[in-house]
Amino acid sequence: MARRVLRRAEQEENQSSTIAVVAEGSMNDTINRLDQELLQRWLKEARVEFHECGDCDGLHLGALRGIEGVVDSRLFIERYGLLITTELEVRPMAMLPLAADLGRLNMDYPTLKIFLDVVDDATPQLVIAAVFPSKSGLSLSQCAQFVSSTCEATRKLCAECLELDFLFAEGQRAAAMPKSALH
């Protein structure tokens, strides 16, 4: 019965914004097509602190931005589902040991995709990403679980990176910047 409902819902994908999934012996669980307004309402219900900046389409997550070493953390609605990205500021001297440790970090945090982003005129960053494929829809409990588990894994990864001295700790950033240029 549930497969028949899902198949029918997939056929009516563009016509309906809500799909009711009925599993044998369980309660009805409503799966919704996600949009920015619904995501914001769900985040408020789940008590996740966020704000919009106007420069991007993402919702900036306050819970992760307060962690030492974090530059920014955002939640995006993409065509394939939800995407959470968090950027950490990496000490330039830690790039080689961090690059050598990326394989282990990706294995230790299987729900996260972790990679280095190195741009010529900026401090290197460690980018942490997590994706929840939700093209066919998403429920409030799935959304809350995804955001919660991603934030928790990201916190643990940040703590480990700080412990391994890969990131700028509070106060190190100002000390690392030169006071004046030598010519």
N, C-alpha and C positions, 0 to 999 in steps of 0.2 A: 504494500500500500504506500509506504513512504517513498519508494523508488518511483512509483507512478506519479505521485504528487510532485516530486523533484523534476522528473522528465517533463511534465506538463508545465511546470514553472520555468524551466529552461527555455521551452518553446515560446513562452509568453514573456521572455526576459525584458523586452523593450516596452511592453504594454503595462507591466505591473511594477509598482515600487515596493511591494511587500509580498513575501512568499511565506506561506504557512507550511511548516514541515511537521508532519504527524508521524511519530514513531510508535510502534506497537508497545502498549503498556506504559507510555510516558505522557507527560502533559504537552500541550501545544507550546511550541517555541517559535516566536515570530522572528523571522530573519528580514532585515531591512536593507534596502539599497542605501548606501552611505552617501551623505552629502555633508557639506561644511556645517550647516545648521544643526543637523542631527548629531554629528560628532561633538560639537560644542555642548549640546544639551547632555549627552551621555557623559562627557568628561566632568561636567558640573555635578551630575548625579553620582559619579564615582569619586567625587571630591579630589579631582586632579587639578592642580593649579596650572593655569596656562594664560597666555595673552597673545593677541595679534599685533604685528608690528606695522603692517601696511606696505612693507617692502617685499614681502614674499607671501606665498599662499599657505605657509605652514603655521601651525599653532605652537608657540614657544612654550616648552614645558619648564615651569619654575622649579619643580622638585629636583631636576637634574642640573639646572643652571647654577644652583647654589653649591654644587660639589667642587672642591678644590681642583683646579686644572681644567675644568670644563669651560669652553668658549661659548658654545651654544648647543641647545638641544631642541629639536623640532619634530612635530608630527605632521605628516602630509597624507592627503588622500590622493593616491595615484590611480591610473586606469586599472591596475592589477590588484589593488588593495591598499592597506595602510603601510606607511613607511615611517619609522622613527630613526632619526639620525642624531648623533651626538659627536661634536668635535672637541678633542682634547689638545691642548697646546703642549707640544713635545720640545724638550730641551734639545738644541741642535747636536750637542755632544752625545746624546743618547740615541740618535738615529740608527747607528750601526747595531748596537745591542738590541734595540727594539725590533729592527728589521729581522735580525736573526731569531728573535723570539716570537714573531708573528704566527708561525705555524703552530706552535704550542698554544698560544693564546686562542687561536681559532678552534683548536681541538678542545680546550678547557671550557670554552663558552660556545657550545654548538648552536645556540639560538641566535647568536650575533655574528655578523660579518665584520671583520676588523681589518683595516688596511691603512697604510700611510698615505698622506696627501702632501706632496712637497711642491711648493710653488716658489719661483725664483725670489720674489720680493717679499715673502711673508715667512713667518715662523712655521716650521713643519707642524702638521697636525695628524693626530691619530683619529681616524673616522670610524665610528661604531654605528652599524646599521642593523635594523631588524625589520623584516617584512612579514605581514600577515596577509596572505592571498585571500581576498574577499570579493572577487568579481561577482560571485553569485549571491552575495549578501552577507550580513553580519548581525549578530545579536548583541545586546547590551552586555551580557555576561562575557561573551567572547572578546569584545572590545576591551572591557575592564581587565580581564585576565591577561590579554596581550600587553597592554600598557603597563600593568603592574609587574609582570614577569620580566619584561624588557628593562624597565627602570631598575629592578632589583639586580639583574645580571650586569647592567651598566655600572651601577654603584660598586659592585664587587670588583669589576674590571678596573675601574678608576682607582679604587683603594690599592689594588695590586700594582698598578702602574706607578702610583705615588711611592709605594714601598720599594719598588725596584729603581726608583729615582729616574724614571723616564720623562716625567712631567715637570713643568714649572710649578713649584709649590708657592703658596701665598708669600709675597715679598721677594721671591727670587726673580720674578719678571722685571721688577724695577731695577734690581741690582745688576741684571744681565745687560740692560740697555746702556750703551756708552753715554757719558755725560756730554762729551763734545767730540767732534771728528778730528783726527790727526791728519795734517797735510804736510 
